Amino acid sequence: MRRILNVILLITATLGAATSVHAQTQKGNLMVGTDLLNIMGTFQNGNNQFNLGISPKLGYFLQDNFVLGAEVDFSVNTSKTFSTFNYSVSPFARYYFDDKKLEFSKRARFFLEANVGFAGTNTKDKITDASTSTNGLAIGFGPGLAYFITPNVALEALLKYDLTVGFGNSTTTNRIGLNLGFQIYLPTKHAKEIVNEEKKNFRRNG
């Protein structure tokens, strides 16, 4: 716990030193964060199922406004009649629009995100004990909005459609989700400073 707090304090201090950086989505930057709230409707066999979960992400800007990375999604939902478990592991790509015609605030940036990976949806009916599962190729895409509360930290909303095609007693699953979370945008040199400082702390504390 102490090390986690040290990392948080170090990131905060580093971001404070980087407040003069305005190009959050420039080439070479890192993006790290998570969706804290994932409200998802699953349309399978005529049933609507709503799930809450988290989706941590890590990305690297290969070009200005274009980031490539990886994400992990995990969500669980239970009720009196059913329980559902969703998961996915996939690379993702995101492009930020740099068009003043779409800009309603200097703090806001619209983007499009897409991913292709492996995912699964497994649902069990608690009354009949019947189960439905789909595991296989996952494809997702949708628009989003990043609102920068500081020069390096943005609150995000992403409306996304997800399709899973594969094996199981149900070959396809369609989902529409609203993801709410945050992302931290770090210049590479500041990210290296955080990693190196944490390595020093680890060696000192054993």
N, C-alpha and C positions, 0 to 999 in steps of 0.2 A: 504494500500500500504506500509506503514511504517513497519508493522509487517511482511509482505512478504519479504521485503528487509532485515529485521533483521534475519529472518530464513535463507535466502540465505547466509548472512555473517557468521552466526553461523555454517552452514554446511561447508562452505569454510574453516573456522578456524579449525573445527574438522578434516576435511580431511587432512589439513596440518599437524596436529599432528599425523595422522595415516599413514604417508608416508612410515614408516618402515614396514608396514604390506604388505606382498607379497602374502599371501594366500587369494585372493579376493573371491574365491568360496569355502571357508571352511565352515564346519558345524557351524550353529549359526549366520551366517552373514545375513544381510538384503539386498535386491536388490530393488531399487526404480527408476523409470524413465518413459520414454515415447517414442513412435515412433512419430517423428515430421512430417515425410513425409511417406504417405501410398499411393503408386501408384498401383492401383488394376484394373485388367481387369475382367469384369463380362461377362460371356458367357451365355446369356439367350435369347432364341427365335431368335438366329442368330445374336444378336447385341453385339458389343464389347463396354463396357462402362468403362471409366477410372476415378477413384475417388481419391481425396486427403483428408486425415483425420489425426486424432491422436489416439493413443492407450496407455493410461497410464497403468502402471503395478506396482504391489507390490508383492514381493516374499520373502520367508524365506528358507534358506538352511537347509533342514532336515538332509542331509549328505553331505560330501565333494563332490562337483561338481554336486549335485542334488538339485534343487530349486523347490518349490511348491508355487503357488501364485494365484492371480486373476488379470484379465485385463478387461478393458472396451474399446470398439472400437466405434468410431463415425466418419462418413464421409458423405459429401454432395457433389454432383456434379450437375451443371446446365449448359445447353447449349441452343441454339436457338430451338432445337427440343425435348429435354427431360430433366427431372430432376430425380435424384436418391438419395435416402437416405438409408444408410447402418448403422446398429448398431449391437452390440453384447456384452454380459456379460457372462464371463466364467472363470472357474479356468484353470490354465495352469501348465504344468510340463516342466522342462528344464534340460537337462543333458549336462555338459561340458566335452569334451574329453581331457584326460590327457595323450596324446600319443606323444612323441617327433617325431615320424615319420610323424605326421600331422602338426608339428610346423614349420612354415616358418619364424616366428618372436617370440621373447620372450614376446612381447607385445600382441600377438594374441592368441585367444582361439576359436576353433570351438565348436558348440553346436547343439543339436537337440531340437526342441520345439514342443509340442502338446497341444491341448486344446479341451475341450468338454463343451458346454454350450448352451445358447439361443441366437439366432440371427435373423435378418430380412433384406431383401432387397426389397425396394419399389421403382418402377420406373413409371413415368408418361410421356406419349407422349404428348407434348405441341400442336402438330398439330391435332391429332385425339382425344385427351383427353382420350385416353385409358390408363389403368394402369395395371401394373403387379406387383404382390407381392408374396414373400415367407417368411414365419415366422415360426420358429420351432427350431429343434435340429441342433446345429452347431458343426462340427468336423473340426479341422485344424491341420496341421503338416508341418514341413519343416526344412531345415538346416539353420544355421546362423553363423555369425562371429562377435566376440567382439574384438575390438582393443583398448587397454588401453592407453589413452593419458596421464593419471596419474596412480599411483598405485591403485586408487579407482574409477576412472571414465573411462567408455569405450564407444566409438562410436560403433554402431551396425548396421549390415545389416542382414535382415531375409527374405529369399525367402520362401513363404508359400502358400500352397494349402488349400482352405476353401470350405467346402461343407455344405449347409444348406438344410435340409429335413423337410418338415412340411406341413402347411396349407396355403391357399391362392389360387389364380387362376393359380399359377405355383408351383408345389410341390417340385421342387429342383432348387438350384442355385449353380453354380460352379464358384469359383473365384481363380485367381492366383495373389498374391500380393508381391510387394517388399517393405518392411518396413525399413525405415532408422531413427535412433534415437540415444538415449544414455541411459545408466543405471549408477546409483551410487551404489557402493558396500560398505556397512557400517557394521563394527562389531557391535554386539548388544549393547554393553556398550556405544558406541559413539552415537547410535541412541537414547538411553535412555537419554543421556546427552542433546541432542538437544531438545527432548520433554520436559524434566524437566525445561530447561532454558526458553523455550517458555512459559510454564505454569507460571513461575515466572514473565516474562514480561507482560503476560496477566493480572495477579493479580495486578501488579504495575500500569498498565495503565488503568485498569478497562475495 
